Amino acid sequence: MRGDTRAGRFPRGTARVLAAAGLAVDAYMHAHLADRYDAISESISQGTLFRIEAALAALAALLVLVWRRRPVDLFAWAVAAGGLALLLVYRYVDVGTLGPIPDMYEPIWYRDKNITVVAQAVAILATVFLLLYRPGRVRAHGGGRHASY
């Protein structure tokens, strides 16, 4: 039996809005910055990779609001966590060129990068909450009913 209690709807709804907002800011920042990185290229430009991140983050933001299912929450988490991980790796490690991926090492912090980090972190925290917090979820087990956590 599936059912969110009224008390559980508010925190989950708030988490969905926060996740979507973080992902929307992530999408905007990557789309906004993409043209600045078009010149950094191997087979694929860093600008193109930014546009792909923007599209994935926008899709995740939309889905987390309209399709309230665990796979969507996991997808939204993966987009935010993957984006943040790559941002931090390329900030602190000169990975170099990886096949068609250009060398995206950028050892500086600036306003737009800071905003993106915060947005991705908010989305990660909100989606972790969505993945872990399941109020009012009850499963039949054997002859009785037990709350699942």
N, C-alpha and C positions, 0 to 999 in steps of 0.2 A: 504494500500500500504506500503510495507516495502522497505527501502532503506537507507543505510548509505551513507552520503555525503562523498566526498573525504576528506574533512576537518575532518570528524568524524572517518574515518578509521584509521588514524595514532594514535590518542590517544587510541582508543580501541585495536588496534593491539599491541601497546606498553604495555597496561595493561594486555593483554593476555600473552605476553612474560614474564612480571614480575610475574604474577600469577603462570604461569607454572614453572618459575625458583624457586620461593619460595616453591612451592609444591615439586619440584624435590629435593631441598636441604632438606626439611622436610623428604621426603622418604629416601634419602640417610642416613641422620643422624639416623633415627629410625632403618633402616636395619643394619647400622654399629654398633649401640649400643645394638642391641637385645640380642646377646649372653652373654653380661655382666649381663643381668637381667633374664636369664633363671632360676636361683636358687630361685628367689623370686616368690613363687608359692602358690596357693591354688588349685583349680581345673584347673585353667589356669595360666600360668606363665606370668610375666610381659614381658619377652622376646617375648612370643607369641603375646601379645597385641601390642608390638612395631612393630612386623612384620605385623600385621593387619593394623596399622597406616601407615606403609611404603607402603603397597600395595594400600590402599585407596588414599594416597597422590600421588603415581605414576600414578594410574588410573586417578585421577582428573587432574594432570598435562598434561597427554596425551589428555584427552577429551577437556580441555579448549583450546587447540591448534587446534584440528581437527574438533570438533563439536561445532560450534559457536551458541549455543542456551541458552536461559535463564535458563532452568533446569540444564544445565551443570555448568553455572556460580554459581548457587545456591548450587549445590553439592560441587563444589570446595571451596566455602565460608564455607560451613558446615564442611568440612574436616579440613580446616585451623583453623577456629574459635573453633571447638570442640577440636582439638589437643592443641591449645594454652590455652583454658580454663582448660583442664585437667592438663596440665603442671603447670599452675599457682596454681590451687587448690592443687595439690600434692606437690607443693613447699612450700606453706604457711599453709596448713591445714593437720593435721594427721587424715585422714578420717577413717583409719583402714581398716579391711577386709570387703568387701561388697559382700556377697554370694560367687560366684566363683572368684571374682576379688581380687587379693592379696593387702596387705597394700603397697602402692607405695609411701608413704611419703618420701620425699628426700629434707630436708631443706637446701640445698646448691646450689650455682651457680658454674658452671664450664664451660669451653670453649665450649664444644659441646652443652650444654643446652642453652647457650647464642646465639649460631649460629642458633639453632632451633627456638628460640623465634623470632629472627629477620626475619628469613625466613617465619615463619607463619604469622607474622605481615605484611610483604610485600604482601604475598598472600591474606590476608584479605583485605588490602587496595585496592589492584588491583581488586579483585572480587567485592567489594562494588562499585567501580567505574564502572565496567562492568554492574552491576545490576541497577545502577542509571542513567548512562549517555547513552542516546538513541538519538543521533543526527539524524536529517533528517527523523525521523519517523513521518509519516502523516497518519491520519485516516479520512475516510469519516464519517461525522456526519450530519444527516439530509440531507439538500441539498447542504451543503458546505463542505469545507475541513479545518480541524483544526489541528494544530500541537499538538501532545500529549507529555506530559512531564512526 
